[in-house]
């Protein structure tokens, strides 16, 4: 419950701040997102070798890493290359699998699991895409111009036409997924009315509709999804919070130092090139994030079906 209440409070505070003070400067949003991803998001994916070892060590023993790292990094490289070769299909596919992964992570909680056990497997996955993807689907409907502008910055090459195509397709998907998300939310609310976790979806929807995309996505990804995933990973590994923090902290420190050094190194002397630096940083952030995210989410879904499960997965939603 603690993590859910914390995230709901963050949503309320962020919405209030943006409505009263106005949205942050674009460069502040970009570098703020980079720092938050470095602190929380990097450890969230940077410990994937723990999951890989757990899945592969029983078969390959001490050579498990020879199977894990080449496959993981090769898939990451393919995703990054696909942004250049097939940008429209890659971005739409990334939207869908990210929404699915976000929703699946939420379903791993004990209360959500009780609800989803009444559904067929197909309905579980559809619910995951609909509810987990609200941070994507809501902006596609309510902030399409902003989404198109961001995509024109992020997608490599001459991306004006491609960005418009992506937003159009995402809008079509959103017109289906948002009503479905409302139905799934009502079902969850009826089934588990006291589950604070159920209110994360509508809070995310309101946040995504009323604040800039970089703000809403960073808040959801870093302060809900990544923390939830880290909590579940700690339980799967069966280690104490202090020991887990010792493992996570070096990754966060290195990532933050990398962001700081990159920012210092790339600080230009003219205003025009400063804008170019911000745009390049945003492109690097999102393409790099997607390149890591795809093997990450596939690995954890594989772990859910074939690997050892945490005995009490739902505890992660309580922040304990």
C-alpha positions as CSV (number, residue, x, y, z in Angstrom):
1,X,0.0,0.0,0.0
2,X,2.9,2.4,0.8
3,X,4.2,2.5,-2.8
4,X,0.7,3.0,-4.2
5,X,-0.1,5.9,-1.9
6,X,3.4,7.4,-2.5
7,X,2.8,7.3,-6.3
8,X,-0.7,8.7,-6.0
9,X,0.7,11.6,-3.9
10,X,3.4,12.2,-6.5
11,X,0.7,12.3,-9.3
12,X,-1.3,14.8,-7.3
13,X,1.7,17.0,-6.5
14,X,2.9,17.0,-10.1
15,X,-0.5,17.8,-11.5
16,X,-0.9,20.7,-9.0
17,X,2.6,22.0,-9.7
18,X,2.1,22.0,-13.5
19,X,-1.3,23.6,-13.3
20,X,-0.2,26.4,-10.9
21,X,3.4,27.0,-11.9
22,X,3.3,25.9,-15.5
23,X,5.3,23.1,-17.1
24,X,9.1,22.9,-16.6
25,X,11.5,24.2,-19.3
26,X,12.0,21.6,-22.0
27,X,15.7,21.1,-21.2
28,X,14.9,20.7,-17.5
29,X,12.4,17.9,-18.4
30,X,15.0,16.1,-20.6
31,X,17.8,16.2,-18.1
32,X,15.5,15.5,-15.2
33,X,14.2,12.4,-17.0
34,X,17.8,11.4,-17.7
35,X,18.8,11.7,-14.0
36,X,15.7,9.9,-12.7
37,X,16.2,7.1,-15.2
38,X,19.9,6.9,-14.1
39,X,18.9,6.7,-10.4
40,X,16.0,4.2,-10.7
41,X,15.6,3.0,-14.2
42,X,19.2,1.8,-14.8
43,X,19.3,-0.5,-11.8
44,X,15.8,-1.7,-12.8
45,X,17.3,-3.1,-16.0
46,X,21.0,-3.3,-14.9
47,X,20.3,-6.2,-12.6
48,X,18.8,-8.4,-15.4
49,X,21.9,-10.6,-15.3
50,X,20.6,-11.8,-11.9
51,X,17.5,-13.1,-13.6
52,X,19.5,-14.5,-16.5
53,X,21.7,-16.4,-14.1
54,X,18.8,-17.8,-12.2
55,X,17.2,-19.1,-15.5
56,X,20.4,-20.4,-17.1
57,X,22.8,-21.5,-14.4
58,X,21.0,-24.8,-13.8
59,X,21.6,-25.8,-17.4
60,X,24.9,-24.1,-18.3
61,X,26.4,-23.9,-14.8
62,X,29.3,-21.3,-14.6
63,X,29.0,-20.7,-18.4
64,X,25.6,-19.2,-18.1
65,X,26.9,-15.7,-18.9
66,X,28.2,-16.9,-22.3
67,X,24.6,-17.5,-23.3
68,X,23.0,-14.5,-21.5
69,X,25.1,-11.5,-22.4
70,X,25.6,-12.2,-26.2
71,X,21.8,-12.8,-26.6
72,X,20.8,-9.8,-24.4
73,X,23.1,-7.4,-26.1
74,X,22.4,-8.7,-29.6
75,X,18.7,-8.1,-29.1
76,X,19.4,-4.6,-27.8
77,X,21.5,-3.8,-30.9
78,X,18.7,-5.1,-33.2
79,X,16.1,-2.9,-31.5
80,X,18.4,0.2,-31.8
81,X,19.1,-0.6,-35.5
82,X,15.4,-1.0,-36.1
83,X,14.8,2.6,-35.1
84,X,16.8,3.5,-38.2
85,X,15.5,0.8,-40.6
86,X,11.9,0.4,-39.6
87,X,11.0,3.4,-37.4
88,X,7.2,3.3,-37.6
89,X,6.9,-0.4,-37.0
90,X,9.6,-0.3,-34.3
91,X,8.0,2.6,-32.3
92,X,4.5,1.1,-32.5
93,X,5.8,-2.3,-31.5
94,X,7.7,-0.6,-28.6
95,X,4.6,1.1,-27.5
96,X,2.6,-2.2,-27.4
97,X,5.3,-4.3,-25.7
98,X,6.0,-1.5,-23.2
99,X,2.3,-1.2,-22.3
100,X,2.1,-5.0,-21.9
101,X,5.2,-5.1,-19.7
102,X,4.0,-2.2,-17.5
103,X,0.6,-3.9,-17.1
104,X,2.1,-7.3,-16.4
105,X,4.4,-5.9,-13.7
106,X,1.3,-4.5,-12.0
107,X,-0.5,-7.8,-12.3
108,X,2.2,-9.6,-10.3
109,X,0.9,-8.0,-7.1
110,X,-1.2,-10.3,-5.0
111,X,-4.4,-8.3,-5.1
112,X,-4.2,-7.9,-8.9
113,X,-3.4,-11.6,-9.2
114,X,-6.6,-12.5,-7.4
115,X,-8.6,-10.4,-9.8
116,X,-6.8,-11.5,-13.0
117,X,-7.3,-15.2,-12.0
118,X,-10.9,-14.8,-13.0
119,X,-9.9,-13.9,-16.6
120,X,-8.7,-16.0,-19.4
121,X,-5.0,-15.7,-20.4
122,X,-5.8,-13.6,-23.4
123,X,-7.9,-11.2,-21.2
124,X,-5.1,-10.8,-18.7
125,X,-2.7,-9.7,-21.5
126,X,-5.3,-7.4,-23.0
127,X,-5.9,-5.9,-19.6
128,X,-2.1,-5.4,-19.2
129,X,-1.8,-3.5,-22.5
130,X,-4.9,-1.4,-21.8
131,X,-4.1,-0.4,-18.2
132,X,-0.3,-0.5,-18.4
133,X,-0.3,1.6,-21.5
134,X,-2.4,4.5,-20.3
135,X,0.8,6.6,-20.0
136,X,1.1,6.1,-23.7
137,X,-2.5,5.9,-24.9
138,X,-3.8,9.0,-23.1
139,X,-1.2,11.3,-24.6
140,X,-1.9,9.8,-28.1
141,X,-5.5,11.1,-27.7
142,X,-5.1,14.3,-25.6
143,X,-1.6,15.4,-26.5
144,X,-1.0,14.3,-30.1
145,X,0.8,17.4,-31.2
146,X,3.3,17.1,-28.3
147,X,3.8,13.4,-29.0
148,X,4.4,14.1,-32.7
149,X,7.0,16.8,-31.8
150,X,8.8,14.4,-29.5
151,X,8.8,11.7,-32.1
152,X,10.2,14.1,-34.7
153,X,13.1,14.7,-32.3
154,X,13.6,11.1,-31.3
155,X,13.1,9.1,-34.6
156,X,16.4,9.2,-36.7
157,X,16.4,10.8,-40.1
158,X,13.7,12.8,-41.8
159,X,11.0,11.9,-39.3
160,X,8.2,14.4,-39.9
161,X,6.0,12.1,-42.0
162,X,7.0,9.0,-39.9
163,X,6.1,10.8,-36.6
164,X,2.7,11.8,-38.0
165,X,2.1,8.1,-39.0
166,X,3.1,6.8,-35.6
167,X,0.8,9.3,-33.7
168,X,-2.1,8.4,-36.0
169,X,-1.6,4.6,-35.5
170,X,-1.1,5.1,-31.8
171,X,-4.3,7.2,-31.7
172,X,-6.3,4.4,-33.3
173,X,-4.9,1.9,-30.8
174,X,-5.7,4.3,-28.0
175,X,-9.3,4.7,-29.0
176,X,-9.7,1.0,-28.4
177,X,-7.4,0.6,-25.4
178,X,-8.7,3.5,-23.3
179,X,-12.3,2.4,-23.1
180,X,-11.1,-1.2,-22.4
181,X,-8.9,0.2,-19.7
182,X,-11.9,1.9,-18.1
183,X,-13.8,-1.4,-18.2
184,X,-10.9,-3.3,-16.6
185,X,-10.5,-0.6,-14.0
186,X,-14.2,-0.8,-13.0
187,X,-14.0,-4.6,-12.8
188,X,-10.9,-4.4,-10.6
189,X,-12.6,-1.7,-8.4
190,X,-15.7,-3.9,-7.9
191,X,-13.6,-6.9,-7.2
192,X,-11.0,-5.2,-4.9
193,X,-12.4,-1.9,-3.9
194,X,-9.9,-1.4,-1.1
195,X,-6.8,-2.1,-3.3
196,X,-4.9,1.2,-3.5
197,X,-3.0,-0.4,-6.4
198,X,-6.2,-0.2,-8.5
199,X,-6.1,3.6,-8.4
200,X,-2.7,3.8,-10.0
201,X,-4.2,3.4,-13.5
202,X,-6.7,6.4,-13.3
203,X,-4.1,8.5,-11.5
204,X,-1.6,7.8,-14.4
205,X,-4.3,8.6,-16.9
206,X,-5.0,12.0,-15.3
207,X,-1.3,12.7,-15.0
208,X,-0.7,11.9,-18.7
209,X,-3.6,14.1,-19.8
210,X,-2.7,17.2,-17.8
211,X,1.1,17.3,-17.7
212,X,3.8,17.1,-20.4
213,X,4.6,13.7,-21.8
214,X,8.2,13.7,-20.4
215,X,6.9,14.6,-17.0
216,X,4.2,11.9,-16.8
217,X,6.3,9.2,-18.4
218,X,9.2,9.9,-16.1
219,X,7.0,9.8,-13.0
220,X,5.3,6.6,-14.0
221,X,8.4,4.8,-15.2
222,X,10.7,5.8,-12.4
223,X,8.5,6.2,-9.4
224,X,6.1,3.4,-10.0
225,X,7.1,0.8,-12.5
226,X,10.8,0.7,-11.8
227,X,10.4,0.7,-8.0
228,X,7.8,-2.0,-8.3
229,X,10.1,-4.1,-10.5
230,X,13.1,-3.6,-8.1
231,X,11.0,-4.7,-5.1
232,X,9.9,-7.9,-6.9
233,X,13.4,-8.7,-7.9
234,X,14.6,-8.3,-4.4
235,X,12.0,-10.8,-3.2
236,X,12.9,-13.2,-6.0
237,X,16.5,-13.1,-5.0
238,X,15.6,-13.6,-1.4
239,X,18.0,-10.9,0.0
240,X,17.5,-8.2,2.5
241,X,16.8,-4.6,1.7
242,X,20.2,-3.5,2.8
243,X,22.0,-6.1,0.7
244,X,19.9,-5.2,-2.3
245,X,20.6,-1.5,-1.9
246,X,24.3,-2.2,-1.8
247,X,23.9,-3.9,-5.2
248,X,21.7,-1.2,-6.7
249,X,23.6,1.8,-5.4
250,X,26.8,1.4,-7.5
251,X,24.7,1.2,-10.7
252,X,22.8,4.4,-9.8
253,X,26.0,6.3,-8.8
254,X,27.8,5.2,-12.0
255,X,24.7,6.2,-14.2
256,X,24.3,9.6,-12.5
257,X,28.0,10.3,-12.9
258,X,27.7,9.3,-16.6
259,X,24.9,11.7,-17.0
260,X,26.8,14.5,-15.2
261,X,30.0,13.9,-17.2
262,X,28.1,13.8,-20.5
263,X,26.3,17.0,-19.6
264,X,29.5,18.8,-18.7
265,X,31.3,17.5,-21.8
266,X,28.5,18.4,-24.2
267,X,27.8,21.9,-22.8
268,X,28.3,24.1,-25.8
269,X,29.3,27.7,-26.0
270,X,26.3,28.9,-28.1
271,X,22.6,28.9,-27.5
272,X,21.8,27.2,-30.8
273,X,24.1,24.3,-30.2
274,X,22.7,24.0,-26.7
275,X,19.3,23.2,-28.2
276,X,20.9,20.7,-30.4
277,X,22.6,19.0,-27.4
278,X,19.2,18.8,-25.6
279,X,17.6,17.2,-28.6
280,X,20.4,14.8,-29.1
281,X,20.2,13.8,-25.4
282,X,16.5,13.1,-25.7
283,X,17.1,10.9,-28.8
284,X,19.8,9.0,-27.1
285,X,17.8,8.6,-23.9
286,X,14.7,7.1,-25.6
287,X,16.4,4.9,-28.2
288,X,18.8,3.6,-25.5
289,X,15.9,3.0,-23.2
290,X,14.0,1.1,-25.8
291,X,17.0,-1.0,-26.7
292,X,17.4,-2.1,-23.1
293,X,13.7,-2.4,-22.4
294,X,12.8,-5.0,-25.1
295,X,15.2,-7.7,-23.9
296,X,14.4,-6.7,-20.3
297,X,10.7,-7.2,-20.6
298,X,11.1,-10.5,-22.6
299,X,13.5,-11.8,-20.0
300,X,11.2,-11.1,-17.1
301,X,8.1,-12.5,-18.8
302,X,10.2,-15.7,-19.5
303,X,11.2,-15.7,-15.9
304,X,7.5,-15.5,-14.8
305,X,6.6,-18.6,-16.9
306,X,9.7,-20.7,-16.4
307,X,11.8,-19.4,-13.6
308,X,11.4,-19.6,-9.8
309,X,8.8,-17.3,-8.5
310,X,8.9,-15.2,-5.4
311,X,6.8,-16.7,-2.6
312,X,4.9,-13.5,-1.9
313,X,5.1,-11.3,-5.0
314,X,2.4,-8.9,-3.8
315,X,4.6,-7.6,-0.9
316,X,6.4,-5.4,-3.4
317,X,3.4,-3.2,-3.7
318,X,3.5,-2.5,0.0
319,X,7.1,-1.2,-0.4
320,X,8.4,-3.8,2.1
